[in-house]
Amino acid sequence: MDWRTESASVAATAAATDDATALSIFAAAREAGDRVALHVDGVRYTFAELAALTDQRLATLDAHGHAPYPLLATNTLDTLVTLYALLEQRIPALLLHPKLTETERAAEIAATAHAAGTLPANAAAILYTSGTTGRARGAVLTRGALLASAQASSANLGWRDDDCWLLAMPLARVGGLSVVTRCLAARRTVVLASAFDAELMPQWIEQHRVTLLSLVPTMLALLLDAHPHWRPPAHLRCLLLGGAAASPKLIARAAARGWPIVITYGCTETCSQVVATPYARRFGTAACGAGALLPGAELRIVEGRIELRGPMRMASYLGEAPLAADAWFDTGDLGALDVNGHLHLQARRCDLIVTGGENVYPAEVEAVLEDCPGVAAAAVFGLPDETWGQIVAAALVADGPAPGSAALSDFMATRLARYKRPRRICFVPALPHTAGGKLDRAALQALCPALRPL
C-alpha cells in the first residue's frame, strides 16, 4: 500500500473522521511530508519517511483480525512504526511495559485475549493500571479520547512551528503514549530516547533544540542532582511534570534554575492530564496547586474524592461494562478546589505507592510475597524518598524459618517487575490489624525502625 494514494481498504475502515486523519501517519505525510517527525538513534525521519516505513510494516504485520495486538512497548523506532501501523488499521494496541516479567506479560496478554470481544470499535490502546481496586485492570482508551486529550493539552500549551518534544518516559505508560499521539496529530517532532538518562539530558535538549519535555518528579530530581549548575536554554519553553506528586522543595529547586514548569494531574483512565498549570504561569507555579481544569474535562469533589469525566475519559476497563458517556470516574484521589478553581491534591489513591513515576499497588506485591516459601503473611507500604517519591517496603510474618534476602530476591525476580519489589523489609511476629480485623496500613509506618535493605 502506498501512503500517497490511500487504499480503498484503509479508506473503508478509516472513514473521513477527525481521529482517522489526525492519528494517521499517512495523512501526516501528505500534509507535512518534508517536516522532521522523529529523532531517534542519531537519525532524523520525516513524516514521509515514517509513512514509508509504516507501509512496509503493514505488509508484514501479523495481526489476527482486529483483536488487540500485544506490543512490547520499548522506546524504539520499531515500536513507533508498529504503533503507527496499528493506528492506521484501527487495531487496538496492548502496550506491554518492557520492565514486566514474562509471567506478568503473559497474564496481561491472556486477560486481554479473554475479553477482546468486549472492545468498542474505536478502541486504540489498552494500558494496564492498578485502577483503584488493587488488581491490574486494562484501561481501554479510544481514538476519540486520545485526540480529545491532545486537543486539551494544545489548548493550554499551544504549538509553535519549531516545537520538538523530548520523550524519555516509557511508551507503555500513558504519559509516553500521549506525547506520540499529540505530536502526530499536530504534525510536530518527537525526540525519542531509549530510556531516561540524567547525564545525557542537557545534551539532548541542546542538540535537538527541544522545546517541550515530559518528566516525572524522580527524573527531575535526578537531573538536578546530576547537573547542579546547568540551566535550561531559552528554547525549552515548557517542562510538563506529572505522574506523581512533586514536593514543594523539588519545585523550588527547579524554579530557582529557571525551569518553565507546568505541573499536571491526570491518570491512565483519562489519557493523561486533565488538570495543568496554566501555561502563562509556568515560571510561577506555587499558587496553582496541581493546576486548572483543561478544556473539555469536568471535575467534581465528592466527599473529598476527585471524580472526572469528559471526552478524554476511557471507554471502560477491559472486560467490564462500558461507561456511559456522561459517567463520572472516581479516581480515588483526595483533593480540593480553591476559589480560583485550582486543584490541590491531598493524597493519591489511598494505598497506591508511586515510585519513580511507576504505580505499585500493595495488594499485588503482597500476593507474590505470600506465595514465597517461608512467608505466612505480608504487608506492603511506601516510604517517603526525596529522589524516588516513595520506595516500596514490606513487613513479613515468617512461616517457620524466615527466608533470607537472596531467597526472597530470587523468588520475586520472575514474578514482579523490579520497580515493584520491596527495597526494605522486616520480619514481625504479627501484622497490625484494626478492630474490624482489617490490615491497619496506617500502623505500618511504626515498623520503619525495624526495616533493613533487601
C-alpha positions in Angstrom: 0.0 0.0 0.0 1.3 3.4 -0.9 0.7 6.2 1.6 0.4 8.7 -1.3 -2.8 7.1 -2.5 -4.6 5.7 0.4 -6.0 2.3 -0.5 -9.7 1.6 -0.7 -9.5 -1.0 2.2 -8.0 1.5 4.6 -10.3 4.3 3.4 -13.3 2.0 4.1 -12.2 1.1 7.6 -11.0 4.5 8.5 -13.7 6.9 7.4 -13.0 10.6 7.0 -13.3 11.4 10.6 -11.1 13.7 12.7 -9.5 10.9 14.5 -8.8 8.9 11.3 -6.9 11.9 9.9 -5.3 13.2 13.0 -3.9 9.8 14.1 -2.8 8.7 10.6 0.9 8.8 9.7 -0.1 8.6 6.0 -2.3 11.7 6.4 0.6 13.4 8.2 2.9 12.5 5.3 0.5 14.1 2.8 0.1 17.2 4.8 3.7 17.7 6.1 5.8 15.1 4.3 9.1 17.0 4.5 8.8 18.0 8.1 11.0 16.2 10.6 8.8 13.9 12.6 11.3 11.9 14.7 14.9 12.0 16.0 15.9 8.5 17.2 19.3 6.8 17.5 21.0 9.8 15.8 18.8 9.6 12.7 16.1 12.1 11.6 13.0 10.8 9.9 10.5 13.0 8.1 6.8 12.2 8.1 7.1 10.9 4.6 9.9 8.5 5.6 8.0 7.3 8.6 5.0 6.7 6.4 7.1 4.6 4.1 8.4 2.5 7.0 4.8 2.1 8.2 3.8 1.0 4.8 6.5 -1.7 4.9 5.4 -2.7 8.4 1.8 -3.2 7.3 2.9 -5.7 4.8 4.4 -7.9 7.5 2.0 -7.1 10.4 0.8 -10.4 11.7 -2.5 -9.2 13.1 -5.3 -11.6 13.6 -8.3 -9.5 12.5 -8.9 -6.6 14.8 -8.0 -8.3 18.1 -5.7 -6.4 20.4 -2.1 -6.6 19.3 0.4 -7.3 22.0 3.2 -4.8 21.6 6.3 -4.8 23.8 6.5 -1.0 24.1 10.2 -0.3 24.1 11.2 3.2 23.2 12.4 2.3 19.7 11.8 3.1 16.1 10.3 -0.3 15.6 7.7 0.2 18.4 6.7 3.6 16.9 6.3 2.2 13.4 4.3 -0.7 14.6 2.1 1.7 16.6 1.5 3.8 13.6 0.6 0.7 11.6 -1.9 -0.4 14.2 -3.5 3.1 14.4 -3.8 3.0 10.6 -5.5 -0.4 10.6 -7.6 0.6 13.6 -6.3 -2.4 15.6 -6.0 -1.7 19.3 -2.5 -2.0 20.8 -2.0 -3.8 24.0 1.1 -1.9 25.3 3.3 -4.1 27.4 5.8 -2.5 29.7 9.3 -3.8 29.0 10.1 -3.9 32.7 7.4 -6.6 33.3 8.5 -10.2 33.8 7.5 -12.8 31.3 4.9 -14.0 33.8 3.3 -10.6 34.1 3.3 -10.1 30.4 1.6 -13.4 29.8 -1.0 -12.6 32.3 -1.9 -9.3 30.6 -2.0 -11.0 27.2 -4.2 -13.8 28.4 -6.6 -11.4 30.2 -6.8 -9.2 27.1 -7.5 -12.1 24.8 -10.2 -13.4 27.1 -12.1 -10.0 27.0 -11.3 -8.9 23.4 -14.8 -9.3 22.3 -16.0 -6.6 24.6 -13.9 -3.8 23.0 -15.5 -0.9 21.3 -14.9 -0.4 17.6 -12.9 2.7 18.2 -10.5 1.2 20.8 -6.9 2.4 20.1 -4.9 1.2 23.1 -5.1 -0.9 26.2 -2.9 0.1 29.2 -2.9 -1.9 32.3 -3.1 0.1 35.5 -3.8 -0.6 39.2 -7.0 1.3 39.0 -8.5 1.9 42.4 -9.0 -1.7 43.4 -5.6 -3.2 43.8 -5.8 -5.7 40.9 -4.4 -4.9 37.5 -7.1 -3.7 35.1 -6.8 -2.8 31.4 -7.9 0.8 30.7 -9.5 0.9 27.2 -8.5 4.2 25.5 -10.3 5.1 22.3 -9.1 7.1 19.4 -11.5 9.9 20.3 -10.3 10.0 23.8 -6.6 10.3 22.8 -7.5 13.0 20.3 -9.6 14.9 22.9 -6.6 14.7 25.3 -4.3 16.1 22.7 -6.7 18.9 22.0 -7.0 19.8 25.7 -3.2 19.9 26.0 -2.9 22.0 22.9 -5.4 24.5 24.3 -3.1 25.1 27.2 0.4 24.9 25.6 -0.3 25.9 22.1 2.0 24.8 19.3 5.0 26.5 17.6 6.4 25.7 14.2 9.7 24.7 15.7 8.2 22.5 18.6 10.2 19.4 19.4 9.1 17.1 22.2 11.7 15.0 24.1 10.2 11.7 25.1 12.2 9.9 27.8 9.2 8.3 29.5 8.1 4.7 28.7 5.9 4.4 25.7 4.0 1.8 27.7 2.7 4.5 30.1 0.0 6.9 29.1 2.4 9.9 29.6 4.7 8.5 26.9 1.9 7.4 24.5 0.2 10.7 24.8 3.4 12.6 23.6 3.3 10.4 20.5 -0.4 11.0 19.7 -0.1 14.7 20.4 2.8 15.2 18.1 1.3 13.0 15.4 -2.0 15.0 15.5 -0.1 18.3 15.4 2.5 17.1 12.9 5.3 18.0 15.2 8.7 16.4 16.1 9.4 13.8 18.7 12.9 13.1 20.1 12.7 9.6 21.3 15.2 8.5 24.0 15.6 4.8 24.6 15.5 5.5 28.3 15.8 8.4 30.7 19.5 9.3 31.3 20.1 12.2 33.7 23.7 12.6 32.5 22.6 13.0 28.8 19.5 15.1 29.2 21.2 18.5 28.8 23.0 17.3 25.7 19.7 16.0 24.1 17.9 19.2 25.0 20.6 21.4 23.4 21.5 19.2 20.4 17.9 18.8 19.2 16.7 22.3 20.3 14.0 20.7 22.4 11.1 23.0 23.2 8.8 20.6 25.2 9.8 17.9 27.8 7.8 15.5 29.9 9.3 14.1 33.2 8.1 12.6 36.4 9.4 14.2 39.6 12.0 11.5 40.2 13.5 12.2 36.8 13.7 15.9 37.5 15.3 15.3 40.9 18.0 13.1 39.3 18.6 15.7 36.5 19.1 18.5 39.0 21.4 16.4 41.1 23.5 15.3 38.1 23.9 18.9 36.8 23.8 21.3 39.7 25.0 24.3 37.6 23.1 23.7 34.4 20.2 25.9 33.4 17.7 25.1 30.7 18.2 27.0 27.4 15.7 29.6 26.3 14.3 27.4 23.6 13.0 24.9 26.2 9.6 26.6 26.7 7.9 24.0 29.0 8.6 21.1 31.2 5.5 19.0 31.9 5.8 17.5 35.4 3.4 14.7 36.4 2.9 11.1 37.1 3.4 11.6 40.8 3.2 14.3 43.4 6.1 16.7 43.2 7.4 18.1 46.5 7.4 21.9 47.1 11.2 21.5 47.7 11.7 20.0 44.3 9.6 22.6 42.6 11.5 25.4 44.3 14.9 23.9 43.3 13.9 23.7 39.7 12.3 27.2 39.7 15.5 28.7 41.1 17.3 27.5 38.0 14.7 28.9 35.6 12.8 25.8 34.7 9.4 26.6 33.0 7.2 24.1 34.8 3.7 23.0 34.0 2.5 20.7 36.8 0.0 18.2 35.5 -2.6 15.9 37.1 -4.4 13.0 35.4 -4.4 9.3 35.1 -4.3 6.4 32.6 -8.1 6.4 32.6 -8.2 10.0 31.3 -5.5 9.6 28.7 -3.0 11.6 31.0 -3.5 15.1 32.1 -6.9 16.8 32.8 -5.5 19.4 35.1 -2.4 21.5 34.5 -0.7 24.7 35.5 -1.8 27.5 33.1 1.0 27.9 30.5 1.3 31.6 31.3 2.1 30.7 34.9 4.9 28.2 34.1 7.5 30.4 35.9 5.4 30.7 39.0 3.5 27.5 39.8 3.5 27.8 43.6 0.0 29.3 43.9 -1.6 27.0 41.3 -1.5 23.7 43.2 -1.9 20.9 40.7 -3.3 23.4 38.2 -6.6 24.3 36.5 -9.0 22.1 34.6 -8.2 21.7 30.9 -10.9 22.5 28.2 -13.4 19.6 27.8 -12.7 17.9 31.1 -15.0 18.1 34.0 -14.1 17.6 37.7 -16.1 17.4 40.9 -15.2 16.6 44.5 -17.5 14.1 46.2 -16.8 13.5 49.9 -13.2 14.7 49.3 -12.6 12.3 46.4 -11.8 13.6 42.9 -14.1 12.5 40.1 -13.6 13.2 36.5 -15.4 12.9 33.2 -15.1 14.2 29.6 -14.3 13.1 26.1 -10.8 12.1 27.1 -12.1 9.5 29.7 -11.6 5.8 28.9 -14.4 3.7 27.4 -14.2 1.2 30.3 -11.9 -1.2 32.0 -11.3 -4.3 29.8 -14.0 -6.9 30.2 -16.2 -4.6 32.3 -19.4 -2.8 31.4 -18.8 0.2 29.2 -19.1 3.6 30.9 -21.9 5.9 29.9 -20.8 9.0 28.0 -21.7 11.2 31.0 -20.5 8.8 33.7 -18.1 10.1 36.3 -14.8 8.3 37.0 -13.9 8.1 40.7 -10.1 8.5 40.8 -9.8 7.5 44.5 -7.5 10.5 44.9 -8.3 13.1 47.6 -8.3 16.8 46.8 -10.0 20.2 47.0 -10.6 23.2 44.7 -9.7 26.7 45.8 -11.6 29.9 45.0 -9.6 30.3 41.7 -10.6 26.8 40.5 -7.1 25.3 41.1 -7.0 21.7 42.3 -4.9 20.9 45.4 -4.1 17.3 45.9 -4.3 16.0 49.4 -3.5 12.3 48.8 -3.1 10.0 45.8 -5.1 6.8 45.6 -5.4 5.5 49.1 -2.9 2.8 49.2 -1.1 3.3 46.0 2.7 3.6 46.0 4.2 5.8 43.3 7.9 5.2 43.0 9.8 6.9 40.3 6.6 7.6 38.4 5.6 4.0 38.4 2.5 2.8 40.2 2.8 -0.1 42.7 -0.3 -1.4 44.4 0.4 -3.2 47.7 -2.1 -6.0 47.1 -0.3 -7.3 44.1 3.1 -7.4 45.8 1.7 -8.9 48.9 0.1 -11.8 46.9 3.5 -12.6 45.4 5.3 -12.4 48.8 2.8 -14.6 50.5 3.4 -17.3 47.8 7.1 -17.4 48.8 8.1 -20.4 50.9 8.7 -19.3 54.5 6.3 -16.3 54.3 3.0 -16.6 56.1 1.8 -13.0 55.6 2.9 -9.8 54.1 2.0 -6.1 54.3 3.5 -3.7 51.7 3.7 0.1 52.2 5.5 3.1 50.8 8.3 5.1 52.4 8.9 8.7 51.6 12.1 9.2 49.5 13.4 12.5 48.2 14.6 11.0 44.9 12.0 8.4 44.1 9.0 10.0 45.8 8.4 6.7 47.6 10.2 3.3 47.8 8.5 0.0 48.4 8.8 -1.6 51.9 7.4 -4.8 53.3 6.6 -6.3 56.7 6.6 -10.0 56.7 5.5 -12.8 59.1 7.6 -15.9 58.8 6.1 -19.4 58.4 8.8 -21.4 60.2 12.4 -20.3 59.4 12.4 -16.9 57.8 13.7 -16.9 54.2 16.9 -14.9 53.6 17.3 -11.9 51.3 18.7 -14.0 48.4 15.8 -16.4 48.5 13.3 -13.5 48.6 15.0 -11.7 45.8 15.3 -14.8 43.6 11.6 -15.6 44.2 10.4 -12.1 43.1 12.8 -11.8 40.2 10.5 -13.6 37.7 7.2 -12.6 39.3 7.5 -8.8 39.8 8.9 -6.0 37.8 12.0 -4.6 39.5 10.2 -1.3 40.5 7.5 -3.3 42.4 10.0 -5.3 44.5 10.5 -4.1 48.1 13.8 -2.3 48.9 13.3 -2.5 52.6 11.9 -5.4 54.7 11.4 -6.6 58.2 10.1 -9.7 59.9 7.5 -9.2 62.6 5.6 -11.6 64.9 2.2 -10.4 63.5 0.8 -7.7 61.3 -1.2 -4.8 62.8 -4.9 -5.0 62.4 -7.8 -2.7 63.1 -10.6 -3.6 65.5 -12.6 -4.7 62.5 -10.0 -7.3 61.6 -8.6 -5.4 58.5 -4.9 -4.8 58.0 -4.0 -1.5 59.7 -2.0 0.2 57.0 -1.6 3.4 58.9 0.2 1.5 61.7 2.8 0.0 59.3 4.8 3.2 59.4 5.7 2.5 63.0 7.7 -0.5 61.7 10.1 1.7 59.9 12.9 1.4 62.5 13.0 -2.3 62.0 13.4 -2.2 58.3 16.6 -3.3 56.6 17.7 -3.2 53.0 16.8 -6.1 50.8 
